[in-house]
Amino acid sequence: AAISSVVVHPSTCQHRPFSVMAQAQNNFFLWGAWRGKGRITKPFVTKKWPGTFKKVVFGESCVIGLTETGKVVSWGKDSKTGCLGLGDDSGTPVTNSDSPQEVPKLKDVMDIQMGLEHVVVLTSGGEVYVWGSGAKGQLGTGRLDTLYAPLKVEALTNEQIVQILVVRNSTFALSSNGTVFAWGDNQDSILGLEDGKAVEEWPTKLTLLQETRVRKLEVFDGKTIVAHIRGAESETNFGRYETVPEDGGQGEKEEIDIFKGIDEMREVMTKTQEWWNHLLNIKHGEPCELPEDVDVQAMQVESSAKPTSPDDSEVEVERLHRAERHLDALVHAARRELRELQKSHGSRKNSRFILCMFIDECRLRREKVKRTIAARRLKDAKARSDKISAYSVKDFSSKAEESINRLTEDRKKLAEMRDAVQAIVIPSSDVLSEQLQVTLLECLECKLQLLSTQLQLVKARNPDVFPQLKHRDPNLMLPALEIIKARWDSLKHFSLYALYMEESEKFDKQKQGIDDNTHLAYLVKASNAKIDTMLQIDKEPRLSHDSQVPGLCYDLLRENAELRKMANTYQLHVLMLYNGRDTDPSIGMTQADGQAVTTF
C-alpha cells in the first residue's frame, strides 16, 4: 500500500529497543506469497506493536513498518543485506530481532520504500535516508558496500524531495520543482539516464526530460516508469503520487500545501537575499543613525565591519540619480515577483509579507533619495545668488545709467533663478522641500518686486536721463503686475503634450497592466498638479499679493488656471483617442467641488 510522505530530521539520540511495557495490539492481517519463499494460504493476524501502521514492507525474513506517528520499526532476521537498519555507525550489524525495534536517526517519516536488498525513507523535511545493500549503487551515497544503519543521501541536500520510488535495485526521487533523480541498477535502461551507464552510484538528474516539470512517478509491472507531467489542472497535486487515505485526501492536501509553501518560501528568500545584497551596495538613502540607536547598532553582528556610508548631502547629484534608478529597478523586480505570486493559486502570506517588506524598504530609501535630490537642487539654485553682483543701489545721487544697468542685470539673473527653482520637481510626499520651494519663490518674487520698484525710483529721480518720465510719478503698481505676468507666462508655456509623452513612456516601461482609464486619470491628475504647483505661491495672499494691485488681477490668474485644467483634460481625452485608446468620457470632468463640468 502506497502512502503519502512526510519530513524526517536526523536524530542524535541512540537506538533503544522497543519496550514491552506497552502492550502490543493487533496490527494487520497477512496472507499470500512471501517473496517466493513460501505461501500463506489463510490470513493470520500480526500482533507486534502497541499502535497502528501506515505502511509495512517485507524483506526475505524481516518486516519494516512505518507507524502513524512517523516512526520506523523493524523485526525479523537479515544476515545479508542489513535491511533491518538496527546497526550503528561503526558498521556493526544487527541480524536478528524477535520484537519490533525503532530504527535510529529517523522521525516524522512519511513514506518507506523497499527494493530487493535496500530500504529508502522520506521525511517531512524532504530528506532521503537509505540503508541496506549498495552493491548496485542503489543507496546513492557513492558507496557499493552495505549500510546497517540509516544514512542521509547528501547529494539531495539542496533539493526538497516530495516522492521516492524503488524498483528492485533502482531508486528514484522527485523534487518539489518537478525534477526527477535516479540512481542504482540501470538494467533495461530503467533509470532513463542519457549516458546509459550500467550502474549509477549517485542521484543523477534525468536530463532527457528537458525542462518538463513532473507531477508524480509510478511504476507499472515492476519494469516501466511513468512520469506524469505537471499541468495547470494538476497544480494542487504537484509532486505527489496518488493515494486513497482514510481521511478522504484531506491530510494529503495539507501535506501538499506544506511542500509547496516550503518551496515557494525558499525561492522568495533566495531572490530577496540577492536583491538585498544589491540594496546594500547602493549605499544612498540609508536610515540616519540617531543617538538613541546606539544600542541597536551594537546588537548588529557586522556593524563594526560595515563601511561608512557616503553623505548624501555632499555627493554628486548624478550619483543620487543613479541610486534612484537602481532602487526603481529593485522595486519593479520585487513587484513583478509579487504579482506572479498573487496569480498562483493559494500563495502564502509569509512569502507575500517578505516581498512587501522589501518593497517598502526600497520605496522608503527611494523617497529619501528623491527628497535629497530635490533639496540639493534647491540648494544649488539658491547658491546661484552668490554670483549676482548686487541686489540694491547704494547711491541714488550719481551714475544713474550704471545703477539702472546693474539693477536690470540683477533682476534678469534673479528671474532666471526663480524660473530654475520653479522648474524643480518636488515629490508630492516631500512636504518639507515643497514648502522650502514655495518660501524660496516668495523671497525671490519679493526681491524681484523690490528691484523693479528701485528701478522705477531711479528713473523718476533722474528726469534728465529719462525725459519721458519728467513730471510723472513712478508707477508702483508696475513691479507687482510684472510678477503676475510671470506667473501667467508660466501657465501659458506649460507643455501638455510633453507631459503626456513623458508619463506614457513611464507606463510603457513599467508594463504593469494598467488599463487606459487608469492611465488617463493619472495624466489628468498629473496635469492639474503641475498647474497647482505653478500657482502654489498664490495660496498665501498676505505674502504673495501686493496691496497696490486690485484683487481682480489675482482672481483672473486663478480663473485662468482652472480653465486651463479643464482644457487640458479635454486635450488629454483627444490624445488618448488619437492613439487608439478608448476611455471613459467622464474621467476628469468634475470640478474641485464635485460638480460636473459642462462639455463644449
Buried (B, 14 or more C-beta within 10 A) or exposed (E): EBBBBBBBEBBEEEBEEBEEEEEBEEBBEBEEEEEEEEEEEEEEEBEBBBBEBBBBBBBBBBBBBBBEEBBBBBBBBBEBBBBBBBBEEEEEBBBBBEEBBBBBBBBBBBBBBBBBBBBBBBBBBBBBBBBBBBBBBBBBBBEBEBBBBBBBBBBBEEBBBBBBBBBBBBBBBBBBBBBBBBBBBBBEEBBBBEEEEEBBBBBBBBEEBEEEBBBBBBBEEEEEBEBBEBEEEBBEBBBBBEBEBEEEBEBBBEBBEBBBBBBBBBBBBEBBEEBBEBBEEBBBBBEEEEEEEEEEEEEEEEEEEEEEBBEBEEBEEEBBEBBBEBBBEBBBBBBEBBEEBEEEEEBBEEBBEBBBEBBEBBBEBBBBBBBBBBBBBBEEBBEBBEEBEEBEBEEEEEEBEEBBEBBEBBBEBBBEBBBBBBEBEBBEEBEEBBEBBBBBBBBBBBBBBBBBBBBBBBBBBBEEEBEEBEEEEBBBBBBBBBBBEBBBEBBEEBEBEEBBEEBBEEBEEBEEEEEBBBBBBBBBEBBBEBBEBBBBBBEEEEBBBBEEBEEEBBEEBEEBBBEBBBEBBBBBBEBBEEEEBEBEEEBBBEEEEEEEBEEE
